[in-house]
Amino acid sequence: MDRSLLDALFARAVAKAQPALAVRLNLPPKPRGRTVVVGAGKASAQMAQAFEAAWDGPLSGLVVTRYGYGATCRQIEIVEAAHPVPDEAGYLAARRIMETVSGLSANDLVVALISGGGSALLPAPALGLTLEDEQAINRQLLASGAPIGVMNLIRNQFSTIKGGRLAAHAGPARVATLVVSDVPGDDPAVVASGPTIALTGTRELARKYATLYRLALPPAAAALLEGDGNPAPLADAPGFAANTVRTIASAALSLESAADLARSQGVEAAILSDSIEGEARDVAQVHAAIAREISARNRPFRKPVVVLSGGETTVTLRGKGRGGRNAEFLLAFAIAIDGTEGISALAADTDGIDGSEDNAGAYADGTTATRLRKAGIDPLGALANNDAYSAFAAIGDLLVTGPTGTNVNDFRAILIR
């Protein structure tokens, strides 16, 4: 297996998405009044650290990130909470963030540092709902197979902070939002459920999706969804006119940087898309078909080539195994290329954690399925049980990096020689 180039490509993609330089290049104009920094997400502590280092002047604020993803700041408080299912620490942090932006004037500036994972890290249940209700909704959404845009539209209906509500609460202060995007298409309103960006979907659409994905909502949530309570601010609300939003890091930029590195090493690179969605095992079948076509017929790209893609796949839970969407993608990919020589692949989450396990992703090649069977593991059975983590752990093919300090979602590299 050709791991050295695959590792280098992943490292380059992650490096391109690091907040330090991106934040410094996107500082908002200074206000006449106070500068208050808030934020949420897996990269938001590093964003806060970078902002504090680059900002010339006093500031204060509070940012919440995932456990183990913190960074050292002098003026901005960093709080850690649970992801992907919210906990009490996140609930308290969300309340404190709302308090932090209360009572500001039109001369003040709120800087919102938003990155993927913020949806779970900012639980703020609407009136009549509890944290337990929000946890139950999150668990169902994670197991539903729904794409991230659908999940966040539904989450928004039950929150007092998502869907632009944080920005509305901060008024009349100006809000400058810096986004590290982890969503297909890089719509900043979808990242972390858009706490500072007005909601674009409707309550009626959220109802349709909840039915489509067979969500058994808690009674209080079901009642809220059927009514018109807890309305989100509209995009044309007067208080939003002076606000700004900038996407400072994304999968597209990371994939382009990885492609440049591959070409410098004498390997052509082809980027399929930075916004691929769908069931991980289905996306794997398409990628495997392309890889086999290149291997056998030198089309649609000639060897040697690395095929790159990003986005966010989903997993509909059918079994009770362990594993995230990238490991599931690779297990299905390994089954589809079983016995094919010259193909090596890496799939990983750029935040360093694939789902809820300790790995960023894994590696696979044409020998993976055979090696699994020799280890006593049926690859098809492991896939059926959503147990890709255990499968790759058994043959030593997990990719473990720890938290990377950023998050621009899935990164897939398939090398065909």
Secondary structure, 3 states (H helix, E strand, C coil): CCHHHHHHHHHHHHHHCCHHHHHHCCCCCCCCCCEEEEEECCCHHHHHHHHHHHCCCCCEEEEEEECCCCCCCCCEEEEEECCCCCCHHHHHHHHHHHHHCCCCCCCCEEEEEEECCHHHHCCCECCCCCHHHHHHHHHHHHHHCCCHHHHHHHHHHCECCCCCHHHHHHCCCEEEEEEECCCCCCCCCCHHHCCCCCCCCCHHHHHHHHHHCCCCCCHHHHHHHHCCCCCCCCCCCHHHCCCEEEEEECHHHHHHHHHHHHHHCCCEEEEEEEEEEEEHHHHHHHHHHHHHHHHHHCCCCCCCEEEEEEEEEECCCCCCCCCCHHHHHHHHHHHHCCCCCCEEEEEEECCCCCCCCCCCEEEEECCHHHHHHHCCCCHHHHHHCCCHHHHHHHCCCEECCCCCCCCCCEEEEEEEC
